[in-house]
């Protein structure tokens, strides 16, 4: 996707150095959705009262089967212990082997991943497949040991297993219990300290990656994008490279997790736009 026109910077553009784009990868039932929910709660994106179990799994089929299908994204504000305000873009990837295409699209939009491993079950086959996809996408990986509150948890053995089987250094794995909320802040600190900020040129012409798109009865086609270079603003004319068609941008925004309009999206940011697109390709 490109912009036909001039690049331009804006005074209130988000600082790239303060952005962290990450996904959560885990074997099914190792606690990925529960951890995502806890992160949403801790950053204030969703109040504990409004928290519907597995908030990001918004499709009914997903809740029924307990697996994440669509690539969901949410923008979180986090004030870290270093006193800085960070923007964390959580790209929720499907944890099920049937949805490998959606996983690769989501991973390509991020710089890092949280690898969640059940401290009692250890590494499973699906974990390996997703980790290798993340490594293929050049991700920095933060290991999280979940369910350490369980009597059967063996964190030291599982750390060794992660090193032996996957080849990742798990010495600084973050021990948590997503269910009880134990040490979720440790996960957020690891994200801001260990994952890299996105790269991109603000002054370059717009270049963005399409992560997902879906049809909304009120807004028409909603397109989820990760900005690579340049700026995306309302009123711009953009060109979809694959369809080779041009569209005027009607609105630009982010998910917090509710749709929230913003003035613009710059390099490294993840958000959505709507345009007069009639159908989902």
N, C-alpha and C positions, 0 to 999 in steps of 0.2 A: 504494500500500500504506500502510495506517495502523495505528496501535496503538489498541486500545480500553483505555484506562486512563490512569494518571498518568505524566507525564514524570519523569525523575529523573537527576541527575548522579551520577557516581561519582568517587572520588578518583583512580583510576589511568586516567582517560579520556585517550586520545591527544590531544595538543595539535593543534588544527586548523592552526595556523600552521606546523607541521612536516610537514604532509602535502603531497605533490605527486601529482596524478593525471594520467597522461599516456598517450598512445598513440603508436605509431610508424607513420607513413604513408610509403609508398614505392611506386614502380612495381615490378612483379614482377621478381625477380632483381637489384634494386639493393642488396640486402644487409640487408633489414629483419630477417629471422630470425637472420642471423649477428650483427647488432648486438645484438638482444634476448638472444641466448645469451651474448655477451660481458658485457653488463650483469649478467646473472644470475651469471656467474662472478666478476666484480669485486666485487660486493656480498656474495659468499659464499653466495648462495642455493643454488647448485649447485656442487659441487666439480668441478674440471677433469676428475677421473677419472670422475665420474658423468655428465659432460656427454654426453648423446646428441645428435648433431648435430640442431639445431633442436628444442630441448627443449619449447618451447611448443606446437609442432604435434603434439599428442598423439593425434590421430585418424590411424589407419593410412592412410586415403585421402589425408590431407594430405601425409604423407611420400612417398607414392607419386607424387603429382602435384607435390610441392614447393611447394604453396601453403597458406596458412593459411585455415581455414574457420571454425571455432568461435571465439567470442570467449573467449580465455583471459585469465586475470588472474593476476598474481603480486605479492605484497607483499615489498618489498625494504627492508632496513635499510641506510642509508648515512650514514657519518660524514663530513661535508663539511669542506672546508678552513677554514671559519669556526668549526670545533669543535663544531657542533651535530649532533645525531642526527636524521636525517630518515627519514620513511616514504615510500617511492616506490611507488605502485601503477601497475604497467605493465599497461595494457589492450591486449592484442595484437589488432589488427583484421585482418580478412581483406584481403589485398592484391589480390584478384582481383575483376574487375568483376561477376562473377555474384553476389557476396555483399554487395551494397550495403546491404541491410537490416541485416545484422549490423554492418556498419561504422558506420551511423548510431547504432545503439543503444550501441555502445562509445564513440563520440565524445561522445555526450550525457552520459556518466558522467565525463568528464574536463574539466579546465580548459585543457589544453595538448597540443600534439603536437610530436613530433620529425619533421621532414620530411627523409627520407633521399634524397639524390640522388647517383647515380653520377657521379663527377667526370670520367669519360670519355664517358659517354652523354648526360648532361644531362637536361633536363625532357622527360617523355613524356606522352602523352595521359592515361593513367590517373592519373599524378601530379596533373595538374590537377583531375580529378574529385574525388579524395580531399582535396586541399587546399581546394577550394571547400566541401566538406562540413564540414571542420574549421573554416573561417572562419564558416560558417553557424552552427556550434555555439559561436561566440564564443571560439574558441581563441587563445591566445597560441602562436606557432609559433617553434620553434628550428630553424634550418636546419643540417643535417649533410651535409658532403661526404664521401662514402665512396669507397673504392678509390683514394685519392690516392697509393698506392704503385705504381700501374700506370704504365708508361711513357707510355700514351696519355692520362693524366689532364691536364685543363686547368682547374684550379680557378678561376683568375681569369675565364676565358671563361664558365664555368658559373655563377659568381656573378652575372655581368652578365646572363646568360640568365634566371636566376631572378628578377632584378629586372625585366627587360623583359617576360617572359612572364607571370609570376604577380603581379608587383607587390609582392613582399616584399623588405624590406631584407636583403640577404645579406652585408653587409660584415663581420658578426661570425659568419659561418657557421663551424661547428666542423669542421676538417679531420681525418679519421680513416681508418684502415684496419681495418674490422671483422674482416677475415680474420687480420691479424697482431696485432690488439689495440692498435694504435697510437692513443694519445690518447682511449681510452674514458672515462678519468676526466674529460677535458674536457667530454664529453657530460653526465656526471652533475652536474658543477659548473654547467653551463648550465641544467640542469633545476631545480636548487634556487635559482639566482640569478634566472632569467628567467621561470619559470612561476609563476603565482599560486597561493596556498594556496586550498583550497575554502572557500566560505562556508556557513553553516548555523547554526541555533539549537539549542543543546543542550537548552534548557529547554522547547522546543516539543514538542507531541505528535509521535510518530514519523511520518515521511514518508520513503519510500524508493522508488528507481526500480529496476524489474526489468530487468536487463541480459540475462540468459540463464537457461535452466533445462534440466536434462537428467535422465534417469532413471539411478539407480545401483542395482545389484542388491542392495546391502546397506543403503543409506541411504534408498531411495525417491527421491522427487524432490528434487534439489538446486537451490536457487535462488540465482543470483548477483545481488547487489544493491549499489547505491550509496546510502548513507544521505544524505538531504538534511537533515532536521531530526530532533531527538530521538535516542533510543537504542534499539537492538535487543538484547534479552537473551533467553536461554533461559527458557522458562516463560511468556513473554508470549503473549497472544492477539492475532493480527494479522488484518486484513481485506484481502483482495485486491480492489481496487476493480473490476477488470474482471469478475471472476467473481462478485463480491459474495458471497464465502464467507469464513468465519472459520476460522482454524487455530491450533493451539497450536504454539509453536516448540520443537522438540526439541533442536536444537543450533545454535550460532552459531560461525563460524570464518573463517579466512583461508587463502589458498593461499600457501605459502612455499617452493617451489611445492607441497609436499605439504600435504594438508588438515590444518590445525592449529586446534583449538578455542580460542576466546577467550571471556572473560566477557561482553563486549559490544562492539558496534560503534556509534560515535558519528558526528556529522555529518562528511561528507567521506570517511569510510572506505568501502572496498570490500571485500566479503567474501561469505560464503554463509550460508544457513540451511537447515535441513531441518525439515519439519513433516509432519504426517500427510496429505500430499497424494498422492493415488493416481495421478494422471496428469499428463503435461506438456501444458499447454494449447496 
